[in-house]
């Protein structure tokens, strides 16, 4: 077993290991054991977990894990997983991990290199440094002992990983990541950064996990790596101007649901909308297992275009040039003649076998005449595709349309039906459902039950029925042994919904809910 394996297992299972390890503190907003206090302030991505939740948080997590792991004793099952992974190194959870494992763990990306490699650091709170050192000493591989600025560490030259105990925390990192941690001691650290502080204060406090992304810092780092191509760097910075400054999320667990409470902070006013995709999502076919709704699609895309095109520089000029090229080739103004008629939009997928699998994009139109002109351009380009047969589309409620069919793929139906522009893939029944669903998603029991768990006045604009997805996977996997092993665990998950709303001042609240069975 390589160096990282027992420690990575510890990190992955640490959130759950509390059930086997006893109780402790569930605080996630600082404190003496804060992993972020060892992470450099400029780290663009950080993930944190509470290892030893207590009280109701612990009880709820245990209830959720019983369903997910399909056992009445999830603690024992988790401990066994760790023990099985550590057999070759003579490592067990009870003897080698639990005695020193503290309350919290953290993981951060500290640097990116050439857009491919990254330095990282995983930090695990330690309540007994001597016992933590004993575990690190058990590592096997091409281990050499090194020292950097007074800090001794072990380095696996084959796995390119470094381990050390620093300030009552076990650090597992790339060598560059570990050196960044050492260099940052006594200086500015992530725990005091405004972005992480804001995220920790705004997301749910009764959490077992935390996610933080400094969007602007992340984009800035990638742009610097793209210095050999100034146009790519400029484009990234332009798109970043339409994005929030910071993203954050908290993971919560209850016996019947997993919930992610997320916020975006510092979203530009030009990228903020009060429109919701909830209304159109609820009107999609009731037998859909995937549904997505977007409010005022045309205006949303147009605002992004305006922001990027108005940013100046190479990217602004390039976007405006592309808009002009689009107009010359299609005789349509993208913003006025295409985006201008687009209202709320929804997409769905249904079917649990290859025979009935299909889906559609549905966009409300505010100007059917402009929509027809867009469809004429689509049909013209479809006719230019070799091997594709184009036929006129007629049927109940259809005002205009065509079907494109090649020799290998499914049929693509493009239709205007009243105030709905539809692009459907699959049989004619998929198109009919997109135009006039027999039963709408908003009345589906699985949908309404999951939607009720969002809370905070949120309505879902995303829906996934995992029970139907599992049936689709089974129709392809059949008696595959690996699928049969995973099948009981897949059955633990029900519906997934998500919704969002603006809270003003550049803050948008989002929630994701996964129901458990």
C-alpha positions in Angstrom: 0.0 0.0 0.0 1.3 3.4 -0.9 1.9 6.3 1.4 -1.2 8.2 0.8 -3.7 5.3 1.1 -4.3 5.0 4.9 -4.3 8.8 5.3 -6.6 9.4 2.4 -8.9 6.8 3.8 -8.9 8.7 7.0 -9.7 11.9 5.3 -12.5 10.5 3.2 -14.1 8.6 6.1 -13.3 11.1 8.9 -16.7 12.8 8.7 -18.3 9.4 9.4 -15.7 8.0 11.7 -17.1 10.1 14.6 -19.8 7.5 15.0 -17.2 5.0 15.9 -14.9 7.4 17.7 -17.1 9.0 20.3 -18.3 12.6 20.6 -16.7 16.0 20.6 -17.2 19.5 19.4 -19.3 20.4 16.3 -18.1 23.9 16.0 -17.0 24.9 12.5 -16.3 28.6 12.7 -12.8 28.8 14.1 -11.2 27.7 17.3 -7.8 26.4 18.4 -8.1 23.3 16.1 -9.2 25.3 13.0 -7.5 23.6 10.0 -7.7 26.9 8.0 -5.4 28.5 10.6 -2.6 26.5 8.9 -3.6 27.2 5.3 -2.0 30.1 3.4 -4.5 33.1 3.0 -4.3 32.9 -0.7 -5.5 29.3 -1.1 -8.4 29.5 -3.7 -10.2 26.3 -2.7 -10.8 24.9 0.8 -12.9 22.0 2.1 -13.5 21.3 5.7 -15.2 18.5 7.7 -16.3 18.1 11.3 -14.9 14.7 12.5 -16.6 14.5 15.8 -20.1 16.1 15.7 -22.1 16.0 18.9 -25.7 16.3 20.1 -28.4 16.4 17.4 -25.9 16.8 14.6 -24.3 13.5 15.5 -27.7 11.8 15.9 -28.9 13.0 12.5 -25.6 12.0 10.8 -25.8 8.5 12.3 -29.4 8.2 11.0 -28.4 9.2 7.5 -25.5 6.9 7.4 -27.7 3.9 8.5 -29.6 4.4 5.3 -26.7 5.2 3.0 -24.5 2.3 4.2 -27.4 -0.1 4.7 -26.5 -1.1 8.2 -27.7 -0.6 11.8 -24.1 0.1 12.9 -22.5 2.5 10.5 -19.6 3.1 12.9 -18.5 -0.5 12.9 -18.8 -0.6 9.1 -16.6 2.5 8.6 -14.0 1.2 11.0 -13.9 -2.1 9.1 -13.4 -0.2 5.8 -10.4 1.6 7.4 -9.0 -1.6 8.8 -9.3 -3.4 5.5 -7.5 -0.6 3.7 -4.7 -0.6 6.2 -4.0 -4.3 6.6 -0.8 -4.4 4.5 0.7 -1.6 6.7 -0.7 -3.1 10.0 -2.9 -0.1 10.5 -6.3 -0.2 12.3 -8.7 2.6 13.1 -8.9 1.8 16.8 -5.2 1.5 17.5 -3.6 3.9 14.9 -6.1 6.6 14.0 -8.8 7.1 16.7 -6.3 7.8 19.6 -5.0 11.0 17.9 -7.8 12.0 15.6 -9.0 15.4 16.5 -12.3 17.3 15.8 -11.8 18.7 12.3 -10.1 18.1 8.9 -9.4 20.5 6.1 -8.2 20.2 2.5 -6.9 23.1 0.4 -5.4 23.7 -3.1 -2.5 26.0 -2.4 -1.2 26.6 -5.9 -1.8 25.6 -9.6 1.0 24.9 -12.0 0.7 25.0 -15.8 -3.1 24.4 -15.6 -2.4 20.7 -14.9 -0.6 20.1 -11.6 -1.6 21.5 -8.3 -0.1 21.7 -4.8 -2.4 20.8 -2.0 -2.4 20.3 1.7 -4.7 18.2 3.9 -4.8 19.1 7.6 -6.1 16.8 10.3 -6.5 18.0 13.9 -4.4 15.9 16.3 -5.1 15.5 20.0 -2.0 13.3 20.6 1.0 14.3 18.4 3.1 11.4 19.6 0.6 8.8 18.5 0.1 10.7 15.2 3.8 10.5 14.6 3.7 6.8 15.3 1.2 6.4 12.5 3.3 8.4 10.0 6.3 6.3 10.9 4.4 3.2 9.7 4.3 4.5 6.2 5.9 2.2 3.6 7.4 3.2 0.3 10.3 5.2 -0.9 10.4 7.3 2.2 13.2 9.9 3.0 13.4 12.2 5.9 13.8 15.9 5.1 13.6 19.3 6.9 12.4 22.7 5.7 12.8 25.9 7.8 13.0 24.0 11.0 10.1 21.5 10.2 11.0 17.8 9.8 8.8 15.8 7.4 8.7 12.5 5.6 8.7 12.5 1.8 7.7 9.6 -0.5 9.8 10.2 -3.7 7.6 7.9 -5.7 4.2 9.1 -4.6 5.4 12.8 -4.4 3.7 13.3 -1.0 5.0 14.8 2.2 3.7 14.2 5.8 4.4 16.0 9.0 2.9 17.0 12.4 2.7 20.8 12.6 1.2 22.7 15.4 -0.9 19.8 16.6 -2.1 18.9 13.2 -1.2 16.1 10.8 -0.4 17.5 7.4 -0.5 15.4 4.2 0.5 17.3 1.2 2.6 17.7 -1.9 6.0 18.9 -1.0 5.2 22.4 -2.4 1.9 22.4 -0.4 3.8 21.5 2.9 6.4 24.2 2.3 3.6 26.7 1.7 2.1 25.7 5.1 5.5 26.1 6.8 6.1 29.4 5.1 2.7 30.7 6.2 3.2 30.0 10.0 2.8 33.1 11.9 1.6 35.1 8.9 -1.8 35.7 7.3 -3.8 32.5 7.0 -7.1 31.5 5.5 -9.0 31.4 8.8 -8.8 35.2 8.9 -9.5 35.8 5.2 -12.6 37.9 4.5 -14.0 35.4 2.0 -13.9 32.4 4.3 -15.1 34.4 7.2 -18.1 35.6 5.3 -18.9 32.1 4.0 -18.7 30.6 7.5 -21.1 33.2 8.9 -23.7 32.9 6.1 -24.1 29.2 5.6 -25.9 26.8 8.0 -24.1 26.5 11.3 -25.2 22.9 12.2 -23.0 21.5 9.5 -20.7 18.5 9.1 -18.8 19.9 6.1 -17.9 23.2 4.5 -16.8 24.2 0.9 -15.1 27.5 0.0 -14.0 28.8 -3.4 -12.4 32.2 -4.0 -13.7 32.5 -7.6 -11.8 35.6 -8.5 -8.6 34.2 -6.9 -9.0 30.9 -8.7 -9.6 32.6 -12.1 -6.6 35.0 -11.5 -4.4 32.0 -10.7 -5.5 30.2 -13.9 -5.0 33.4 -15.9 -1.5 33.8 -14.7 -0.8 30.2 -15.7 -2.1 31.0 -19.2 0.4 33.9 -19.6 1.8 32.3 -22.7 -1.6 32.9 -24.3 -2.8 36.5 -23.4 -6.1 36.0 -25.2 -7.1 33.1 -23.0 -6.1 34.9 -19.9 -8.0 38.0 -20.9 -11.1 35.9 -21.7 -11.0 34.2 -18.3 -10.8 37.5 -16.6 -13.7 38.9 -18.6 -15.9 36.0 -17.7 -14.9 36.3 -14.1 -16.2 39.8 -14.1 -19.7 38.3 -14.5 -19.1 35.8 -11.7 -19.5 36.1 -7.9 -16.4 36.8 -5.9 -16.9 33.9 -3.5 -18.8 30.6 -3.4 -19.5 28.7 -0.2 -21.6 25.7 1.0 -22.4 23.8 4.1 -23.2 20.1 4.2 -26.0 19.0 6.6 -27.3 15.5 7.3 -30.7 14.4 8.7 -32.1 10.8 8.9 -34.2 11.3 5.7 -32.2 13.9 3.8 -28.8 15.3 2.9 -28.8 19.1 2.4 -26.3 21.6 1.0 -26.9 25.2 2.0 -24.9 27.4 -0.4 -24.2 31.1 -1.0 -22.6 33.1 -3.7 -21.2 36.4 -2.5 -20.2 39.5 -4.5 -22.3 38.6 -7.5 -22.3 41.6 -10.0 -25.7 43.4 -10.3 -25.5 42.7 -14.1 -25.4 38.9 -13.3 -28.2 39.0 -10.7 -31.7 38.1 -11.6 -35.0 37.8 -9.7 -36.3 35.4 -12.4 -36.8 31.8 -11.3 -37.0 28.6 -13.3 -39.4 27.1 -10.8 -42.6 27.9 -12.7 -41.6 26.2 -16.0 -39.9 23.3 -14.2 -43.3 22.5 -12.6 -45.0 22.3 -16.0 -42.6 19.7 -17.5 -43.8 16.1 -18.0 -44.5 14.3 -14.8 -42.7 11.2 -15.8 -39.4 13.0 -16.2 -36.5 11.9 -14.1 -34.4 15.0 -14.9 -35.7 18.5 -15.1 -34.1 21.9 -15.2 -35.7 25.4 -15.3 -34.1 28.7 -16.1 -36.0 32.0 -15.7 -35.8 34.6 -18.5 -33.1 32.6 -20.5 -32.7 35.3 -23.2 -32.2 38.1 -20.7 -29.8 36.0 -18.6 -27.6 35.1 -21.6 -27.8 38.7 -23.0 -26.5 40.1 -19.7 -23.5 37.8 -19.8 -22.8 38.8 -23.4 -23.1 42.5 -22.5 -20.7 42.1 -19.5 -18.1 40.2 -21.5 -18.4 42.3 -24.7 -18.3 45.6 -22.6 -15.2 44.5 -20.7 -12.9 45.9 -23.4 -9.5 44.5 -24.4 -9.0 41.5 -26.6 -12.0 39.5 -25.2 -14.5 42.4 -25.7 -13.3 42.9 -29.3 -13.5 39.2 -29.9 -17.0 38.7 -28.7 -18.3 41.7 -30.7 -16.5 40.2 -33.8 -18.3 36.9 -33.2 -21.6 38.6 -32.9 -21.0 40.3 -36.3 -19.9 37.1 -37.9 -23.1 35.4 -36.6 -25.2 38.1 -38.2 -23.5 37.8 -41.5 -23.9 34.0 -41.7 -27.5 33.8 -40.4 -28.9 37.3 -41.2 -30.0 37.3 -37.5 -28.9 39.6 -34.7 -28.1 37.2 -31.9 -29.2 39.5 -29.2 -32.3 41.0 -30.8 -33.5 38.2 -33.1 -32.6 35.1 -31.1 -32.1 35.9 -27.4 -34.8 38.6 -27.6 -37.7 36.2 -27.9 -36.5 33.7 -25.3 -38.4 33.7 -22.0 -38.4 30.9 -19.3 -36.7 27.7 -20.4 -36.9 24.1 -19.2 -35.2 20.9 -20.2 -36.2 17.3 -19.2 -35.2 13.7 -19.7 -37.4 10.7 -19.2 -37.4 6.9 -19.9 -35.8 4.0 -18.1 -34.8 1.9 -21.0 -33.0 2.6 -24.3 -36.3 2.2 -26.1 -38.2 5.0 -24.3 -35.3 7.2 -23.4 -35.8 10.8 -24.7 -35.8 14.5 -23.7 -36.5 18.0 -24.8 -35.6 21.6 -24.5 -38.7 23.9 -24.0 -38.4 27.7 -24.3 -41.3 30.1 -23.9 -41.4 32.6 -26.8 -42.5 36.2 -26.5 -42.4 36.6 -30.3 -43.4 33.6 -32.5 -42.5 35.4 -35.7 -38.9 35.8 -34.6 -38.9 32.2 -33.4 -39.9 31.0 -36.8 -37.1 32.9 -38.4 -34.6 31.2 -36.0 -36.2 27.9 -36.9 -35.7 28.6 -40.6 -32.0 29.1 -40.0 -31.8 25.9 -38.0 -33.5 23.9 -40.8 -31.2 25.4 -43.4 -28.1 24.2 -41.5 -29.7 20.8 -40.9 -30.3 20.3 -44.6 -26.6 21.0 -45.2 -25.6 18.0 -43.1 -24.9 15.0 -45.2 -26.9 11.9 -44.5 -29.6 13.8 -42.6 -33.2 13.5 -43.8 -35.5 16.5 -43.2 -39.2 16.2 -43.1 -42.1 18.6 -42.3 -43.5 18.3 -38.8 -47.2 18.3 -38.2 -49.4 17.3 -35.3 -51.8 18.5 -32.7 -50.9 22.0 -31.4 -47.9 22.3 -33.8 -47.8 25.6 -35.7 -44.5 25.0 -37.5 -41.6 22.6 -37.4 -39.4 19.9 -38.9 -37.8 16.6 -38.0 -34.1 15.8 -38.7 -33.2 12.1 -38.9 -29.9 10.6 -39.7 -29.1 6.9 -40.2 -27.5 6.3 -36.7 -29.0 8.6 -34.1 -32.5 9.4 -32.7 -34.8 11.7 -34.4 -34.6 15.5 -33.6 -37.9 17.4 -33.7 -37.9 21.2 -33.8 -41.3 22.7 -33.3 -43.3 25.9 -32.5 -46.5 25.1 -30.6 -48.3 28.2 -29.3 -45.9 30.0 -27.0 -43.5 27.0 -26.8 -40.4 26.5 -28.9 -39.4 22.8 -28.5 -36.4 20.8 -29.5 -37.1 17.1 -28.7 -34.9 14.1 -29.1 -36.5 10.7 -29.3 -39.9 9.4 -30.4 -42.8 11.5 -31.4 -44.3 10.9 -28.0 -41.5 12.9 -26.4 -42.4 15.9 -28.5 -46.1 15.5 -27.6 -45.2 15.4 -23.9 -43.1 18.5 -24.2 -45.9 20.4 -25.9 -48.8 19.2 -23.7 -47.8 16.9 -20.7 -50.6 14.6 -19.6 -49.4 15.0 -16.0 -47.0 17.8 -14.9 -43.9 17.4 -12.8 -45.4 19.8 -10.2 -48.0 17.2 -9.3 -45.6 14.3 -9.0 -45.5 12.9 -5.4 -41.7 12.4 -5.5 -41.2 16.0 -6.8 -43.5 17.7 -4.3 -42.1 15.7 -1.3 -38.5 16.6 -2.1 -39.5 20.3 -2.9 -41.0 20.6 0.6 -37.6 19.9 2.2 -35.9 22.8 0.5 -37.2 25.3 3.1 -36.3 29.0 3.4 -39.1 29.9 0.9 -37.1 28.2 -1.9 -38.8 26.5 -4.9 -36.9 23.9 -7.0 -35.5 24.8 -10.4 -33.7 21.5 -10.7 -35.0 17.9 -10.2 -33.5 14.5 -10.4 -35.4 11.3 -9.5 -32.5 8.9 -8.7 -34.8 5.9 -8.4 -35.6 6.2 -12.1 -31.9 6.8 -12.9 -31.1 3.5 -11.1 -33.6 1.7 -13.2 -32.1 3.1 -16.4 -28.6 2.0 -15.2 -30.0 -1.4 -14.5 -31.5 -1.7 -17.9 -28.0 -1.3 -19.4 -25.9 -3.1 -16.6 -28.2 -6.1 -16.2 -26.6 -8.7 -14.1 -23.2 -7.1 -14.1 -21.6 -8.1 -10.7 -20.2 -4.7 -9.9 -23.6 -3.1 -10.4 -25.3 -5.8 -8.3 -22.9 -5.0 -5.5 -23.7 -1.3 -5.8 -27.4 -1.7 -6.2 -28.4 -1.7 -2.5 -26.5 1.5 -1.9 -28.0 3.2 -5.0 -31.4 2.4 -3.6 -30.7 4.6 -0.6 -31.1 7.8 -2.7 -34.5 9.2 -3.8 -35.1 12.6 -5.3 -32.7 15.5 -5.7 -33.9 19.0 -5.9 -32.3 22.4 -5.9 -33.4 26.0 -5.8 -32.0 29.5 -5.4 -33.1 33.1 -4.8 -31.3 36.5 -4.5 -31.0 37.9 -1.0 -29.8 41.3 -2.2 -26.4 43.0 -1.8 -24.8 40.5 -4.3 -25.7 37.5 -2.2 -27.6 34.5 -3.7 -28.9 31.6 -1.5 -29.0 28.1 -3.0 -30.1 24.8 -1.5 -29.6 21.2 -2.8 -31.6 18.4 -1.1 -31.1 14.7 -1.5 -33.8 12.5 0.0 -32.9 9.2 1.6 -34.9 6.0 1.6 
